[in-house]
Amino acid sequence: MDFCELVTKRYSVRAYKPDPVPDRALANVLEAARLAPTAANRQPFRLIVIHTKGREAELNRIYSSEWFVQAPLVIGVVSVPAQGWTRWDGKNYSEVDAAIVMDHVILAAADQGLGTCWIGAFKMEAAREILGLPGDVEPIAFTPLGYPADQPSEKKRKPLEELVRYERW
């Protein structure tokens, strides 16, 4: 599928089939994440692939929606700020890099026919505890990864005229 078709068809999936994700499809998604651009190519992120079977109650402490654990996998993207590039004014780009990585994950998943839903509204302390994260590692986002069991609704987006400026604000 071409890129414009991919971004048009990709949607936030909130119902998943229990069917396993083929190893090759997962490998393709993870490789797309590995190839994501990061500031100064520092790659200050890690991916945590979590199998949901038997861990539903535990994982629902991170994010409580039932559909979060319907998919066979959940992927967490974490940043390692100490490994990130820092701009001259002190802005550390590790969170931006992790967000780019998650975008690659969700687009690569859609290209494989898999569904995702970017989760940022998770419980930080539960994520830290359940994933055994050291203090210098920050969870950034999660997504279920599996085959959709729902259908996309109409995408509602603002018109370009409202979102784009040329030359100045």
C-alpha positions in Angstrom: 0.0 0.0 0.0 1.3 3.5 -0.7 2.0 5.9 2.1 -1.0 8.2 1.6 -3.3 5.1 1.5 -1.7 3.8 4.7 -2.1 7.0 6.7 -5.7 7.3 5.4 -6.6 3.7 6.4 -4.8 3.6 9.8 -7.1 4.2 12.7 -7.2 3.7 16.5 -8.4 0.2 17.1 -10.4 -0.4 20.2 -11.4 -4.1 19.7 -9.0 -6.9 18.9 -9.2 -10.5 17.8 -7.2 -13.0 19.9 -5.3 -14.3 16.8 -1.6 -14.4 17.3 0.7 -11.9 15.6 3.0 -13.7 13.2 6.7 -13.5 14.2 7.5 -12.0 10.8 4.9 -9.2 11.2 6.2 -8.4 14.6 9.8 -8.4 13.3 8.7 -5.9 10.6 7.1 -3.6 13.1 10.1 -3.7 15.4 12.5 -3.1 12.5 10.5 0.0 11.4 10.9 1.3 15.0 14.6 0.6 14.9 14.9 2.6 11.7 13.0 5.6 13.1 15.0 8.9 12.9 16.2 10.2 16.3 18.1 13.4 17.2 21.8 12.9 16.4 20.9 9.2 15.8 21.3 8.6 19.5 18.3 6.1 19.6 17.5 6.8 23.3 14.5 4.5 23.4 13.7 0.9 24.1 10.7 -1.2 23.0 9.1 -3.6 25.5 7.0 -6.3 23.9 4.5 -7.8 26.3 2.4 -10.9 25.8 -1.1 -10.2 27.3 -2.3 -13.8 27.8 -2.4 -14.4 31.6 -1.3 -10.9 32.4 -4.6 -9.1 31.7 -5.3 -7.9 35.2 -1.7 -6.8 35.7 -1.6 -4.9 32.4 -5.0 -3.3 33.1 -3.3 -1.6 36.1 -1.3 0.4 33.4 -4.4 1.2 31.3 -7.8 0.0 32.5 -9.8 -0.3 29.2 -10.8 -3.9 28.5 -9.7 -3.7 24.9 -6.1 -2.7 25.9 -5.5 -6.4 26.7 -7.6 -8.1 24.0 -4.7 -8.1 21.5 -2.1 -10.8 22.0 0.6 -8.2 22.4 1.2 -4.7 23.9 4.2 -2.7 23.0 5.6 -0.1 25.3 8.0 2.6 24.1 10.3 4.0 26.8 12.9 6.7 26.7 16.3 6.8 28.2 16.9 10.6 28.7 20.6 10.2 29.6 21.2 8.8 26.1 19.2 11.5 24.3 20.5 14.5 22.4 20.1 17.8 24.3 19.6 21.1 22.5 21.7 24.1 23.5 18.8 25.5 25.6 18.6 22.3 27.7 15.6 20.6 25.8 16.2 16.8 25.9 14.8 15.2 22.7 14.4 11.7 24.1 10.6 12.0 24.4 10.3 13.4 20.9 12.4 10.5 19.6 10.3 8.0 21.5 7.2 9.5 19.9 8.6 9.2 16.5 9.4 5.6 17.2 5.8 5.0 18.3 4.6 6.6 15.1 6.7 4.2 13.1 5.3 1.3 15.1 1.7 2.2 14.5 2.3 2.8 10.8 4.3 -0.3 10.2 1.6 -2.3 12.1 -1.1 -0.9 9.8 1.0 -1.9 6.8 1.1 -5.4 8.1 -2.7 -5.4 8.5 -2.4 -5.1 12.3 -4.3 -2.7 14.6 -2.9 -0.3 17.2 -4.1 2.5 19.5 -1.6 5.0 20.8 -2.0 5.1 24.6 -0.6 8.1 26.5 -3.1 8.2 29.3 -1.6 5.4 31.2 -0.7 5.1 34.9 3.0 5.9 35.2 3.7 4.2 38.5 2.0 1.0 37.5 3.9 1.0 34.2 7.2 1.5 36.1 6.4 -1.3 38.6 5.0 -3.9 36.2 7.8 -3.4 33.6 10.5 -3.2 36.2 11.8 0.1 34.8 14.9 1.7 36.4 14.5 5.3 37.7 16.3 6.8 34.7 13.9 5.2 32.1 10.6 6.9 31.3 7.6 5.2 29.8 6.3 7.3 27.0 3.4 5.4 25.2 1.8 2.0 24.8 -0.2 0.3 22.1 -2.0 -3.0 21.8 -0.8 -4.9 18.7 -3.2 -7.4 17.1 -5.8 -7.9 14.4 -8.7 -5.4 14.5 -12.1 -6.8 15.5 -13.8 -3.5 14.8 -14.3 -1.2 11.9 -12.9 2.4 11.5 -15.2 5.3 12.0 -15.0 8.4 9.9 -11.9 10.3 10.5 -12.6 13.8 11.7 -9.7 16.2 11.1 -9.4 20.0 10.9 -9.0 21.5 7.4 -5.5 22.2 6.3 -6.3 26.0 6.2 -6.7 25.8 10.0 -3.5 23.9 10.6 -0.9 25.2 8.1 0.8 28.6 8.1 3.3 29.8 5.5 6.4 31.8 6.3 5.1 33.2 9.7 2.3 32.6 12.2 
